[in-house]
């Protein structure tokens, strides 16, 4: 995987993507991780989310929308707060003509954003009232 990061930092994205796909194919059993496994740390789940988002972006850029969709979904399953993956998934749904999924994803995104804003507001309100 060190070669992947080397290729990314040197702008060889296509080669890095091929190496990642080959690595996942060769180690498929290692990547059969349940995103709902409570024993996984949040940090590890976020890392897996970014990993699957990276794969999805590359499929997306290559117009392989079904593979992009599958990997964006995996990314979101590992980190439901991955807003960028959710937005990119909406874009893929549009490309695939799955308009109802786009509407659902936008509603979910707005609900998550509302909850995030409300939670921050309540936290600040609590901190304000303590002082």
Backbone atoms as SQL, in Angstrom:
CREATE TABLE atoms (id INTEGER PRIMARY KEY, chain TEXT, resi INTEGER, resn TEXT, atom TEXT, x REAL, y REAL, z REAL);
INSERT INTO atoms VALUES
  (1, 'A', 1, 'UNK', 'N', 0.819, -1.188, 0.000),
  (2, 'A', 1, 'UNK', 'CA', 0.000, 0.000, 0.000),
  (3, 'A', 1, 'UNK', 'C', 0.869, 1.261, 0.000),
  (4, 'A', 2, 'UNK', 'N', 2.120, 1.135, 0.404),
  (5, 'A', 2, 'UNK', 'CA', 3.012, 2.300, 0.358),
  (6, 'A', 2, 'UNK', 'C', 3.151, 2.828, -1.060),
  (7, 'A', 3, 'UNK', 'N', 3.157, 1.912, -2.030),
  (8, 'A', 3, 'UNK', 'CA', 3.262, 2.335, -3.429),
  (9, 'A', 3, 'UNK', 'C', 2.032, 3.136, -3.858),
  (10, 'A', 4, 'UNK', 'N', 0.884, 2.808, -3.306),
  (11, 'A', 4, 'UNK', 'CA', -0.333, 3.541, -3.636),
  (12, 'A', 4, 'UNK', 'C', -0.188, 4.992, -3.200),
  (13, 'A', 5, 'UNK', 'N', 0.246, 5.202, -1.955),
  (14, 'A', 5, 'UNK', 'CA', 0.408, 6.574, -1.468),
  (15, 'A', 5, 'UNK', 'C', 1.485, 7.305, -2.259),
  (16, 'A', 6, 'UNK', 'N', 2.543, 6.598, -2.626),
  (17, 'A', 6, 'UNK', 'CA', 3.596, 7.200, -3.446),
  (18, 'A', 6, 'UNK', 'C', 3.025, 7.662, -4.784),
  (19, 'A', 7, 'UNK', 'N', 2.237, 6.790, -5.408),
  (20, 'A', 7, 'UNK', 'CA', 1.633, 7.147, -6.696),
  (21, 'A', 7, 'UNK', 'C', 0.656, 8.316, -6.564),
  (22, 'A', 8, 'UNK', 'N', -0.120, 8.336, -5.490),
  (23, 'A', 8, 'UNK', 'CA', -1.071, 9.431, -5.284),
  (24, 'A', 8, 'UNK', 'C', -0.330, 10.754, -5.122),
  (25, 'A', 9, 'UNK', 'N', 0.706, 10.751, -4.297),
  (26, 'A', 9, 'UNK', 'CA', 1.444, 11.998, -4.073),
  (27, 'A', 9, 'UNK', 'C', 2.173, 12.463, -5.327),
  (28, 'A', 10, 'UNK', 'N', 2.439, 11.558, -6.251),
  (29, 'A', 10, 'UNK', 'CA', 3.106, 11.927, -7.499),
  (30, 'A', 10, 'UNK', 'C', 2.134, 12.110, -8.661),
  (31, 'A', 11, 'UNK', 'N', 0.842, 12.064, -8.367),
  (32, 'A', 11, 'UNK', 'CA', -0.160, 12.325, -9.393),
  (33, 'A', 11, 'UNK', 'C', -0.467, 11.147, -10.297),
  (34, 'A', 12, 'UNK', 'N', 0.007, 9.973, -9.964),
  (35, 'A', 12, 'UNK', 'CA', -0.271, 8.783, -10.780),
  (36, 'A', 12, 'UNK', 'C', -1.524, 8.095, -10.249),
  (37, 'A', 13, 'UNK', 'N', -2.651, 8.779, -10.353),
  (38, 'A', 13, 'UNK', 'CA', -3.892, 8.287, -9.758),
  (39, 'A', 13, 'UNK', 'C', -4.383, 6.996, -10.403),
  (40, 'A', 14, 'UNK', 'N', -4.232, 6.904, -11.698),
  (41, 'A', 14, 'UNK', 'CA', -4.694, 5.712, -12.403),
  (42, 'A', 14, 'UNK', 'C', -3.938, 4.481, -11.923),
  (43, 'A', 15, 'UNK', 'N', -2.646, 4.613, -11.784),
  (44, 'A', 15, 'UNK', 'CA', -1.825, 3.488, -11.313),
  (45, 'A', 15, 'UNK', 'C', -2.153, 3.152, -9.852),
  (46, 'A', 16, 'UNK', 'N', -2.361, 4.183, -9.041),
  (47, 'A', 16, 'UNK', 'CA', -2.717, 3.967, -7.635),
  (48, 'A', 16, 'UNK', 'C', -4.050, 3.232, -7.537),
  (49, 'A', 17, 'UNK', 'N', -5.021, 3.652, -8.346),
  (50, 'A', 17, 'UNK', 'CA', -6.327, 3.009, -8.338),
  (51, 'A', 17, 'UNK', 'C', -6.214, 1.535, -8.717),
  (52, 'A', 18, 'UNK', 'N', -5.442, 1.232, -9.764),
  (53, 'A', 18, 'UNK', 'CA', -5.261, -0.155, -10.191),
  (54, 'A', 18, 'UNK', 'C', -4.642, -0.980, -9.069),
  (55, 'A', 19, 'UNK', 'N', -3.671, -0.397, -8.368),
  (56, 'A', 19, 'UNK', 'CA', -3.028, -1.121, -7.265),
  (57, 'A', 19, 'UNK', 'C', -4.012, -1.388, -6.134),
  (58, 'A', 20, 'UNK', 'N', -4.874, -0.419, -5.843),
  (59, 'A', 20, 'UNK', 'CA', -5.866, -0.607, -4.784),
  (60, 'A', 20, 'UNK', 'C', -6.849, -1.704, -5.171),
  (61, 'A', 21, 'UNK', 'N', -7.339, -1.658, -6.407),
  (62, 'A', 21, 'UNK', 'CA', -8.287, -2.681, -6.868),
  (63, 'A', 21, 'UNK', 'C', -7.639, -4.061, -6.830),
  (64, 'A', 22, 'UNK', 'N', -6.402, -4.156, -7.286),
  (65, 'A', 22, 'UNK', 'CA', -5.689, -5.433, -7.246),
  (66, 'A', 22, 'UNK', 'C', -5.503, -5.909, -5.806),
  (67, 'A', 23, 'UNK', 'N', -5.152, -4.986, -4.920),
  (68, 'A', 23, 'UNK', 'CA', -4.940, -5.332, -3.513),
  (69, 'A', 23, 'UNK', 'C', -6.229, -5.865, -2.887),
  (70, 'A', 24, 'UNK', 'N', -7.339, -5.177, -3.150),
  (71, 'A', 24, 'UNK', 'CA', -8.628, -5.617, -2.597),
  (72, 'A', 24, 'UNK', 'C', -9.005, -6.973, -3.173),
  (73, 'A', 25, 'UNK', 'N', -8.794, -7.171, -4.475),
  (74, 'A', 25, 'UNK', 'CA', -9.118, -8.457, -5.105),
  (75, 'A', 25, 'UNK', 'C', -8.287, -9.588, -4.510),
  (76, 'A', 26, 'UNK', 'N', -6.999, -9.325, -4.286),
  (77, 'A', 26, 'UNK', 'CA', -6.110, -10.351, -3.735),
  (78, 'A', 26, 'UNK', 'C', -6.379, -10.641, -2.266),
  (79, 'A', 27, 'UNK', 'N', -6.975, -9.689, -1.557),
  (80, 'A', 27, 'UNK', 'CA', -7.207, -9.823, -0.122),
  (81, 'A', 27, 'UNK', 'C', -8.679, -9.675, 0.219),
  (82, 'A', 28, 'UNK', 'N', -9.527, -10.190, -0.646),
  (83, 'A', 28, 'UNK', 'CA', -10.978, -9.996, -0.514),
  (84, 'A', 28, 'UNK', 'C', -11.507, -10.397, 0.866),
  (85, 'A', 29, 'UNK', 'N', -11.009, -11.487, 1.418),
  (86, 'A', 29, 'UNK', 'CA', -11.496, -11.938, 2.720),
  (87, 'A', 29, 'UNK', 'C', -11.213, -10.916, 3.819),
  (88, 'A', 30, 'UNK', 'N', -10.106, -10.203, 3.706),
  (89, 'A', 30, 'UNK', 'CA', -9.744, -9.204, 4.715),
  (90, 'A', 30, 'UNK', 'C', -10.674, -7.999, 4.675),
  (91, 'A', 31, 'UNK', 'N', -11.317, -7.777, 3.533),
  (92, 'A', 31, 'UNK', 'CA', -12.180, -6.610, 3.392),
  (93, 'A', 31, 'UNK', 'C', -13.649, -6.936, 3.600),
  (94, 'A', 32, 'UNK', 'N', -13.934, -8.141, 4.009),
  (95, 'A', 32, 'UNK', 'CA', -15.308, -8.512, 4.323),
  (96, 'A', 32, 'UNK', 'C', -15.572, -8.145, 5.782),
  (97, 'A', 33, 'UNK', 'N', -15.568, -6.840, 6.050),
  (98, 'A', 33, 'UNK', 'CA', -15.765, -6.330, 7.399),
  (99, 'A', 33, 'UNK', 'C', -17.190, -5.815, 7.499),
  (100, 'A', 34, 'UNK', 'N', -17.854, -6.167, 8.577),
  (101, 'A', 34, 'UNK', 'CA', -19.220, -5.712, 8.808),
  (102, 'A', 34, 'UNK', 'C', -19.192, -4.293, 9.373),
  (103, 'A', 35, 'UNK', 'N', -19.771, -3.327, 8.663),
  (104, 'A', 35, 'UNK', 'CA', -19.739, -1.954, 9.166),
  (105, 'A', 35, 'UNK', 'C', -20.494, -1.768, 10.478),
  (106, 'A', 36, 'UNK', 'N', -21.327, -2.729, 10.843),
  (107, 'A', 36, 'UNK', 'CA', -22.103, -2.628, 12.066),
  (108, 'A', 36, 'UNK', 'C', -21.456, -3.383, 13.234),
  (109, 'A', 37, 'UNK', 'N', -20.232, -3.868, 13.018),
  (110, 'A', 37, 'UNK', 'CA', -19.481, -4.576, 14.051),
  (111, 'A', 37, 'UNK', 'C', -19.070, -3.581, 15.133),
  (112, 'A', 38, 'UNK', 'N', -19.589, -3.768, 16.338),
  (113, 'A', 38, 'UNK', 'CA', -19.338, -2.838, 17.445),
  (114, 'A', 38, 'UNK', 'C', -17.892, -2.881, 17.938),
  (115, 'A', 39, 'UNK', 'N', -17.148, -3.927, 17.601),
  (116, 'A', 39, 'UNK', 'CA', -15.774, -4.022, 18.080),
  (117, 'A', 39, 'UNK', 'C', -14.807, -3.138, 17.277),
  (118, 'A', 40, 'UNK', 'N', -15.271, -2.627, 16.129),
  (119, 'A', 40, 'UNK', 'CA', -14.412, -1.756, 15.316),
  (120, 'A', 40, 'UNK', 'C', -14.387, -0.353, 15.910),
  (121, 'A', 41, 'UNK', 'N', -13.215, 0.229, 15.978),
  (122, 'A', 41, 'UNK', 'CA', -13.108, 1.591, 16.500),
  (123, 'A', 41, 'UNK', 'C', -13.668, 2.586, 15.493),
  (124, 'A', 42, 'UNK', 'N', -14.092, 3.738, 15.984),
  (125, 'A', 42, 'UNK', 'CA', -14.620, 4.783, 15.104),
  (126, 'A', 42, 'UNK', 'C', -13.548, 5.244, 14.123),
  (127, 'A', 43, 'UNK', 'N', -12.301, 5.322, 14.590),
  (128, 'A', 43, 'UNK', 'CA', -11.209, 5.750, 13.722),
  (129, 'A', 43, 'UNK', 'C', -11.017, 4.771, 12.564),
  (130, 'A', 44, 'UNK', 'N', -11.097, 3.485, 12.876),
  (131, 'A', 44, 'UNK', 'CA', -10.929, 2.467, 11.838),
  (132, 'A', 44, 'UNK', 'C', -12.086, 2.522, 10.843),
  (133, 'A', 45, 'UNK', 'N', -13.303, 2.738, 11.353),
  (134, 'A', 45, 'UNK', 'CA', -14.463, 2.850, 10.472),
  (135, 'A', 45, 'UNK', 'C', -14.337, 4.056, 9.549),
  (136, 'A', 46, 'UNK', 'N', -13.845, 5.181, 10.080),
  (137, 'A', 46, 'UNK', 'CA', -13.654, 6.373, 9.248),
  (138, 'A', 46, 'UNK', 'C', -12.597, 6.112, 8.178),
  (139, 'A', 47, 'UNK', 'N', -11.550, 5.394, 8.546),
  (140, 'A', 47, 'UNK', 'CA', -10.506, 5.060, 7.584),
  (141, 'A', 47, 'UNK', 'C', -11.062, 4.166, 6.470),
  (142, 'A', 48, 'UNK', 'N', -11.852, 3.177, 6.842),
  (143, 'A', 48, 'UNK', 'CA', -12.482, 2.319, 5.840),
  (144, 'A', 48, 'UNK', 'C', -13.446, 3.114, 4.968),
  (145, 'A', 49, 'UNK', 'N', -14.152, 4.051, 5.568),
  (146, 'A', 49, 'UNK', 'CA', -15.067, 4.901, 4.801),
  (147, 'A', 49, 'UNK', 'C', -14.303, 5.689, 3.744),
  (148, 'A', 50, 'UNK', 'N', -13.196, 6.280, 4.132),
  (149, 'A', 50, 'UNK', 'CA', -12.372, 7.033, 3.175),
  (150, 'A', 50, 'UNK', 'C', -11.795, 6.126, 2.100),
  (151, 'A', 51, 'UNK', 'N', -11.419, 4.918, 2.505),
  (152, 'A', 51, 'UNK', 'CA', -10.876, 3.949, 1.563),
  (153, 'A', 51, 'UNK', 'C', -11.907, 3.607, 0.491),
  (154, 'A', 52, 'UNK', 'N', -13.128, 3.293, 0.911),
  (155, 'A', 52, 'UNK', 'CA', -14.176, 2.955, -0.055),
  (156, 'A', 52, 'UNK', 'C', -14.591, 4.185, -0.875),
  (157, 'A', 53, 'UNK', 'N', -14.548, 5.354, -0.263),
  (158, 'A', 53, 'UNK', 'CA', -14.853, 6.569, -1.022),
  (159, 'A', 53, 'UNK', 'C', -13.802, 6.786, -2.113),
  (160, 'A', 54, 'UNK', 'N', -12.539, 6.534, -1.797),
  (161, 'A', 54, 'UNK', 'CA', -11.472, 6.660, -2.789),
  (162, 'A', 54, 'UNK', 'C', -11.722, 5.729, -3.975),
  (163, 'A', 55, 'UNK', 'N', -12.089, 4.499, -3.680),
  (164, 'A', 55, 'UNK', 'CA', -12.382, 3.541, -4.753),
  (165, 'A', 55, 'UNK', 'C', -13.593, 4.012, -5.562),
  (166, 'A', 56, 'UNK', 'N', -14.622, 4.484, -4.856),
  (167, 'A', 56, 'UNK', 'CA', -15.844, 4.953, -5.530),
  (168, 'A', 56, 'UNK', 'C', -15.559, 6.134, -6.450),
  (169, 'A', 57, 'UNK', 'N', -14.757, 7.065, -5.989),
  (170, 'A', 57, 'UNK', 'CA', -14.420, 8.240, -6.805),
  (171, 'A', 57, 'UNK', 'C', -13.757, 7.807, -8.105),
  (172, 'A', 58, 'UNK', 'N', -12.860, 6.855, -8.002),
  (173, 'A', 58, 'UNK', 'CA', -12.181, 6.401, -9.210),
  (174, 'A', 58, 'UNK', 'C', -13.141, 5.711, -10.175),
  (175, 'A', 59, 'UNK', 'N', -14.047, 4.899, -9.657),
  (176, 'A', 59, 'UNK', 'CA', -15.064, 4.290, -10.526),
  (177, 'A', 59, 'UNK', 'C', -15.967, 5.374, -11.122),
  (178, 'A', 60, 'UNK', 'N', -16.318, 6.347, -10.296),
  (179, 'A', 60, 'UNK', 'CA', -17.189, 7.434, -10.722),
  (180, 'A', 60, 'UNK', 'C', -16.541, 8.200, -11.887),
  (181, 'A', 61, 'UNK', 'N', -15.272, 8.530, -11.737),
  (182, 'A', 61, 'UNK', 'CA', -14.557, 9.266, -12.785),
  (183, 'A', 61, 'UNK', 'C', -14.432, 8.457, -14.076),
  (184, 'A', 62, 'UNK', 'N', -14.482, 7.144, -13.962),
  (185, 'A', 62, 'UNK', 'CA', -14.391, 6.269, -15.129),
  (186, 'A', 62, 'UNK', 'C', -15.774, 5.906, -15.678),
  (187, 'A', 63, 'UNK', 'N', -16.800, 6.560, -15.137),
  (188, 'A', 63, 'UNK', 'CA', -18.202, 6.343, -15.551),
  (189, 'A', 63, 'UNK', 'C', -18.678, 4.913, -15.313),
  (190, 'A', 64, 'UNK', 'N', -18.074, 4.239, -14.354),
  (191, 'A', 64, 'UNK', 'CA', -18.540, 2.921, -13.931),
  (192, 'A', 64, 'UNK', 'C', -19.458, 3.177, -12.725),
  (193, 'A', 65, 'UNK', 'N', -20.685, 3.618, -13.032),
  (194, 'A', 65, 'UNK', 'CA', -21.568, 4.143, -12.008),
  (195, 'A', 65, 'UNK', 'C', -22.071, 3.087, -11.027),
  (196, 'A', 66, 'UNK', 'N', -22.289, 1.869, -11.488),
  (197, 'A', 66, 'UNK', 'CA', -22.767, 0.831, -10.563),
  (198, 'A', 66, 'UNK', 'C', -21.705, 0.488, -9.521),
  (199, 'A', 67, 'UNK', 'N', -20.449, 0.366, -9.943),
  (200, 'A', 67, 'UNK', 'CA', -19.371, 0.099, -8.978),
  (201, 'A', 67, 'UNK', 'C', -19.159, 1.296, -8.063),
  (202, 'A', 68, 'UNK', 'N', -19.283, 2.502, -8.623),
  (203, 'A', 68, 'UNK', 'CA', -19.161, 3.713, -7.797),
  (204, 'A', 68, 'UNK', 'C', -20.254, 3.717, -6.730),
  (205, 'A', 69, 'UNK', 'N', -21.483, 3.411, -7.142),
  (206, 'A', 69, 'UNK', 'CA', -22.617, 3.383, -6.208),
  (207, 'A', 69, 'UNK', 'C', -22.350, 2.388, -5.080),
  (208, 'A', 70, 'UNK', 'N', -21.932, 1.185, -5.426),
  (209, 'A', 70, 'UNK', 'CA', -21.674, 0.158, -4.413),
  (210, 'A', 70, 'UNK', 'C', -20.631, 0.616, -3.398),
  (211, 'A', 71, 'UNK', 'N', -19.566, 1.264, -3.877),
  (212, 'A', 71, 'UNK', 'CA', -18.493, 1.682, -2.976),
  (213, 'A', 71, 'UNK', 'C', -18.855, 2.924, -2.168),
  (214, 'A', 72, 'UNK', 'N', -19.637, 3.849, -2.748),
  (215, 'A', 72, 'UNK', 'CA', -20.121, 4.983, -1.952),
  (216, 'A', 72, 'UNK', 'C', -21.024, 4.485, -0.827),
  (217, 'A', 73, 'UNK', 'N', -21.866, 3.508, -1.134),
  (218, 'A', 73, 'UNK', 'CA', -22.746, 2.941, -0.101),
  (219, 'A', 73, 'UNK', 'C', -21.916, 2.313, 1.016),
  (220, 'A', 74, 'UNK', 'N', -20.870, 1.576, 0.661),
  (221, 'A', 74, 'UNK', 'CA', -19.988, 0.993, 1.687),
  (222, 'A', 74, 'UNK', 'C', -19.342, 2.098, 2.516),
  (223, 'A', 75, 'UNK', 'N', -18.891, 3.160, 1.847),
  (224, 'A', 75, 'UNK', 'CA', -18.258, 4.271, 2.561),
  (225, 'A', 75, 'UNK', 'C', -19.219, 4.867, 3.584),
  (226, 'A', 76, 'UNK', 'N', -20.468, 5.049, 3.180),
  (227, 'A', 76, 'UNK', 'CA', -21.473, 5.641, 4.064),
  (228, 'A', 76, 'UNK', 'C', -21.831, 4.687, 5.198),
  (229, 'A', 77, 'UNK', 'N', -21.851, 3.390, 4.921),
  (230, 'A', 77, 'UNK', 'CA', -22.151, 2.423, 5.973),
  (231, 'A', 77, 'UNK', 'C', -21.090, 2.456, 7.074),
  (232, 'A', 78, 'UNK', 'N', -19.847, 2.686, 6.700),
  (233, 'A', 78, 'UNK', 'CA', -18.784, 2.746, 7.706),
  (234, 'A', 78, 'UNK', 'C', -18.744, 4.085, 8.434),
  (235, 'A', 79, 'UNK', 'N', -19.224, 5.147, 7.789),
  (236, 'A', 79, 'UNK', 'CA', -19.253, 6.454, 8.445),
  (237, 'A', 79, 'UNK', 'C', -20.454, 7.232, 7.920),
  (238, 'A', 80, 'UNK', 'N', -21.537, 7.185, 8.665),
  (239, 'A', 80, 'UNK', 'CA', -22.765, 7.848, 8.222),
  (240, 'A', 80, 'UNK', 'C', -22.606, 9.362, 8.182),
  (241, 'A', 81, 'UNK', 'N', -21.573, 9.896, 8.806),
  (242, 'A', 81, 'UNK', 'CA', -21.319, 11.338, 8.776),
  (243, 'A', 81, 'UNK', 'C', -20.475, 11.754, 7.572),
  (244, 'A', 82, 'UNK', 'N', -20.189, 10.825, 6.689),
  (245, 'A', 82, 'UNK', 'CA', -19.404, 11.130, 5.495),
  (246, 'A', 82, 'UNK', 'C', -20.328, 11.812, 4.481),
  (247, 'A', 83, 'UNK', 'N', -20.509, 13.126, 4.670),
  (248, 'A', 83, 'UNK', 'CA', -21.437, 13.887, 3.837),
  (249, 'A', 83, 'UNK', 'C', -21.004, 13.906, 2.380),
  (250, 'A', 84, 'UNK', 'N', -19.699, 13.989, 2.143),
  (251, 'A', 84, 'UNK', 'CA', -19.218, 14.048, 0.756),
  (252, 'A', 84, 'UNK', 'C', -19.578, 12.779, -0.005),
  (253, 'A', 85, 'UNK', 'N', -19.434, 11.631, 0.641),
  (254, 'A', 85, 'UNK', 'CA', -19.799, 10.377, -0.022),
  (255, 'A', 85, 'UNK', 'C', -21.300, 10.352, -0.315),
  (256, 'A', 86, 'UNK', 'N', -22.102, 10.895, 0.596),
  (257, 'A', 86, 'UNK', 'CA', -23.553, 10.953, 0.377),
  (258, 'A', 86, 'UNK', 'C', -23.891, 11.830, -0.817),
  (259, 'A', 87, 'UNK', 'N', -23.244, 12.978, -0.910),
  (260, 'A', 87, 'UNK', 'CA', -23.498, 13.875, -2.040),
  (261, 'A', 87, 'UNK', 'C', -23.045, 13.247, -3.357),
  (262, 'A', 88, 'UNK', 'N', -21.898, 12.599, -3.328),
  (263, 'A', 88, 'UNK', 'CA', -21.391, 11.952, -4.547),
  (264, 'A', 88, 'UNK', 'C', -22.291, 10.792, -4.948),
  (265, 'A', 89, 'UNK', 'N', -22.818, 10.087, -3.955),
  (266, 'A', 89, 'UNK', 'CA', -23.759, 9.003, -4.246),
  (267, 'A', 89, 'UNK', 'C', -25.007, 9.562, -4.926),
  (268, 'A', 90, 'UNK', 'N', -25.469, 10.716, -4.479),
  (269, 'A', 90, 'UNK', 'CA', -26.623, 11.352, -5.125),
  (270, 'A', 90, 'UNK', 'C', -26.326, 11.644, -6.586),
  (271, 'A', 91, 'UNK', 'N', -25.121, 12.083, -6.859),
  (272, 'A', 91, 'UNK', 'CA', -24.706, 12.354, -8.239),
  (273, 'A', 91, 'UNK', 'C', -24.733, 11.082, -9.078),
  (274, 'A', 92, 'UNK', 'N', -24.277, 9.982, -8.500),
  (275, 'A', 92, 'UNK', 'CA', -24.292, 8.695, -9.207),
  (276, 'A', 92, 'UNK', 'C', -25.734, 8.257, -9.460),
  (277, 'A', 93, 'UNK', 'N', -26.595, 8.430, -8.454),
  (278, 'A', 93, 'UNK', 'CA', -28.000, 8.089, -8.647),
  (279, 'A', 93, 'UNK', 'C', -28.587, 8.864, -9.829),
  (280, 'A', 94, 'UNK', 'N', -28.232, 10.149, -9.942),
  (281, 'A', 94, 'UNK', 'CA', -28.701, 10.942, -11.083),
  (282, 'A', 94, 'UNK', 'C', -28.200, 10.360, -12.393),
  (283, 'A', 95, 'UNK', 'N', -26.930, 9.985, -12.433),
  (284, 'A', 95, 'UNK', 'CA', -26.350, 9.402, -13.644),
  (285, 'A', 95, 'UNK', 'C', -27.067, 8.115, -14.038),
  (286, 'A', 96, 'UNK', 'N', -27.504, 7.356, -13.028),
  (287, 'A', 96, 'UNK', 'CA', -28.188, 6.084, -13.277),
  (288, 'A', 96, 'UNK', 'C', -29.695, 6.262, -13.489),
  (289, 'A', 97, 'UNK', 'N', -30.177, 7.494, -13.353),
  (290, 'A', 97, 'UNK', 'CA', -31.595, 7.754, -13.532),
  (291, 'A', 97, 'UNK', 'C', -32.443, 7.321, -12.354),
  (292, 'A', 98, 'UNK', 'N', -31.832, 7.142, -11.195),
  (293, 'A', 98, 'UNK', 'CA', -32.554, 6.718, -9.989),
  (294, 'A', 98, 'UNK', 'C', -32.958, 7.954, -9.185),
  (295, 'A', 99, 'UNK', 'N', -33.909, 8.708, -9.739),
  (296, 'A', 99, 'UNK', 'CA', -34.295, 10.003, -9.173),
  (297, 'A', 99, 'UNK', 'C', -34.871, 9.862, -7.770),
  (298, 'A', 100, 'UNK', 'N', -35.650, 8.824, -7.522),
  (299, 'A', 100, 'UNK', 'CA', -36.239, 8.663, -6.181),
  (300, 'A', 100, 'UNK', 'C', -35.147, 8.477, -5.130),
  (301, 'A', 101, 'UNK', 'N', -34.057, 7.794, -5.498),
  (302, 'A', 101, 'UNK', 'CA', -32.944, 7.631, -4.559),
  (303, 'A', 101, 'UNK', 'C', -32.256, 8.964, -4.296),
  (304, 'A', 102, 'UNK', 'N', -32.196, 9.817, -5.316),
  (305, 'A', 102, 'UNK', 'CA', -31.598, 11.143, -5.141),
  (306, 'A', 102, 'UNK', 'C', -32.413, 11.932, -4.122),
  (307, 'A', 103, 'UNK', 'N', -33.722, 11.924, -4.283),
  (308, 'A', 103, 'UNK', 'CA', -34.589, 12.661, -3.359),
  (309, 'A', 103, 'UNK', 'C', -34.439, 12.123, -1.942),
  (310, 'A', 104, 'UNK', 'N', -34.413, 10.805, -1.782),
  (311, 'A', 104, 'UNK', 'CA', -34.233, 10.208, -0.454),
  (312, 'A', 104, 'UNK', 'C', -32.895, 10.607, 0.151),
  (313, 'A', 105, 'UNK', 'N', -31.837, 10.580, -0.658),
  (314, 'A', 105, 'UNK', 'CA', -30.506, 10.916, -0.169),
  (315, 'A', 105, 'UNK', 'C', -30.444, 12.378, 0.255),
  (316, 'A', 106, 'UNK', 'N', -31.078, 13.259, -0.509),
  (317, 'A', 106, 'UNK', 'CA', -31.100, 14.684, -0.158),
  (318, 'A', 106, 'UNK', 'C', -31.864, 14.890, 1.145),
  (319, 'A', 107, 'UNK', 'N', -32.992, 14.208, 1.301),
  (320, 'A', 107, 'UNK', 'CA', -33.754, 14.315, 2.542),
  (321, 'A', 107, 'UNK', 'C', -32.943, 13.809, 3.729),
  (322, 'A', 108, 'UNK', 'N', -32.245, 12.663, 3.549),
  (323, 'A', 108, 'UNK', 'CA', -31.391, 12.136, 4.613),
  (324, 'A', 108, 'UNK', 'C', -30.277, 13.117, 4.949),
  (325, 'A', 109, 'UNK', 'N', -29.674, 13.686, 3.897),
  (326, 'A', 109, 'UNK', 'CA', -28.581, 14.632, 4.095),
  (327, 'A', 109, 'UNK', 'C', -29.063, 15.849, 4.863),
  (328, 'A', 110, 'UNK', 'N', -30.218, 16.396, 4.484),
  (329, 'A', 110, 'UNK', 'CA', -30.750, 17.573, 5.167),
  (330, 'A', 110, 'UNK', 'C', -31.106, 17.248, 6.614),
  (331, 'A', 111, 'UNK', 'N', -31.628, 16.056, 6.861),
  (332, 'A', 111, 'UNK', 'CA', -31.943, 15.652, 8.223),
  (333, 'A', 111, 'UNK', 'C', -30.670, 15.536, 9.051),
  (334, 'A', 112, 'UNK', 'N', -29.630, 14.915, 8.481),
  (335, 'A', 112, 'UNK', 'CA', -28.348, 14.797, 9.188),
  (336, 'A', 112, 'UNK', 'C', -27.770, 16.171, 9.475),
  (337, 'A', 113, 'UNK', 'N', -27.846, 17.060, 8.498),
  (338, 'A', 113, 'UNK', 'CA', -27.329, 18.411, 8.676),
  (339, 'A', 113, 'UNK', 'C', -28.111, 19.135, 9.762),
  (340, 'A', 114, 'UNK', 'N', -29.436, 19.004, 9.760),
  (341, 'A', 114, 'UNK', 'CA', -30.274, 19.623, 10.784),
  (342, 'A', 114, 'UNK', 'C', -29.908, 19.094, 12.167),
  (343, 'A', 115, 'UNK', 'N', -29.758, 17.782, 12.298),
  (344, 'A', 115, 'UNK', 'CA', -29.398, 17.175, 13.591),
  (345, 'A', 115, 'UNK', 'C', -28.034, 17.673, 14.040),
  (346, 'A', 116, 'UNK', 'N', -27.086, 17.758, 13.108),
  (347, 'A', 116, 'UNK', 'CA', -25.740, 18.238, 13.425),
  (348, 'A', 116, 'UNK', 'C', -25.799, 19.678, 13.939),
  (349, 'A', 117, 'UNK', 'N', -26.528, 20.537, 13.253),
  (350, 'A', 117, 'UNK', 'CA', -26.644, 21.944, 13.661),
  (351, 'A', 117, 'UNK', 'C', -27.343, 22.047, 15.013),
  (352, 'A', 118, 'UNK', 'N', -28.421, 21.289, 15.182),
  (353, 'A', 118, 'UNK', 'CA', -29.161, 21.312, 16.443),
  (354, 'A', 118, 'UNK', 'C', -28.292, 20.817, 17.603),
  (355, 'A', 119, 'UNK', 'N', -27.542, 19.752, 17.390),
  (356, 'A', 119, 'UNK', 'CA', -26.663, 19.212, 18.424),
  (357, 'A', 119, 'UNK', 'C', -25.605, 20.238, 18.826),
  (358, 'A', 120, 'UNK', 'N', -24.996, 20.883, 17.839),
  (359, 'A', 120, 'UNK', 'CA', -23.999, 21.917, 18.140),
  (360, 'A', 120, 'UNK', 'C', -24.624, 23.087, 18.887),
  (361, 'A', 121, 'UNK', 'N', -25.823, 23.466, 18.483),
  (362, 'A', 121, 'UNK', 'CA', -26.520, 24.565, 19.152),
  (363, 'A', 121, 'UNK', 'C', -26.786, 24.219, 20.615),
  (364, 'A', 122, 'UNK', 'N', -27.287, 23.022, 20.867),
  (365, 'A', 122, 'UNK', 'CA', -27.588, 22.590, 22.239),
  (366, 'A', 122, 'UNK', 'C', -26.313, 22.530, 23.068),
  (367, 'A', 123, 'UNK', 'N', -25.240, 22.013, 22.484),
  (368, 'A', 123, 'UNK', 'CA', -23.955, 21.938, 23.193),
  (369, 'A', 123, 'UNK', 'C', -23.476, 23.333, 23.567),
  (370, 'A', 124, 'UNK', 'N', -23.552, 24.263, 22.629),
  (371, 'A', 124, 'UNK', 'CA', -23.128, 25.641, 22.919),
  (372, 'A', 124, 'UNK', 'C', -24.042, 26.295, 23.947),
  (373, 'A', 125, 'UNK', 'N', -25.302, 26.004, 23.873),
  (374, 'A', 125, 'UNK', 'CA', -26.257, 26.551, 24.831),
  (375, 'A', 125, 'UNK', 'C', -25.956, 26.033, 26.242),
  (376, 'A', 126, 'UNK', 'N', -25.646, 24.741, 26.342),
  (377, 'A', 126, 'UNK', 'CA', -25.273, 24.168, 27.642),
  (378, 'A', 126, 'UNK', 'C', -24.003, 24.802, 28.173),
  (379, 'A', 127, 'UNK', 'N', -23.016, 24.976, 27.304),
  (380, 'A', 127, 'UNK', 'CA', -21.755, 25.585, 27.721),
  (381, 'A', 127, 'UNK', 'C', -21.973, 27.033, 28.142),
  (382, 'A', 128, 'UNK', 'N', -22.856, 27.727, 27.456),
  (383, 'A', 128, 'UNK', 'CA', -23.149, 29.117, 27.777),
  (384, 'A', 128, 'UNK', 'C', -23.838, 29.226, 29.140),
  (385, 'A', 129, 'UNK', 'N', -24.777, 28.322, 29.393),
  (386, 'A', 129, 'UNK', 'CA', -25.529, 28.386, 30.651),
  (387, 'A', 129, 'UNK', 'C', -24.684, 27.976, 31.853),
  (388, 'A', 130, 'UNK', 'N', -23.623, 27.197, 31.611),
  (389, 'A', 130, 'UNK', 'CA', -22.751, 26.756, 32.713),
  (390, 'A', 130, 'UNK', 'C', -21.904, 27.927, 33.194),
  (391, 'A', 131, 'UNK', 'N', -21.489, 28.783, 32.274),
  (392, 'A', 131, 'UNK', 'CA', -20.614, 29.904, 32.628),
  (393, 'A', 131, 'UNK', 'C', -21.399, 31.006, 33.151);
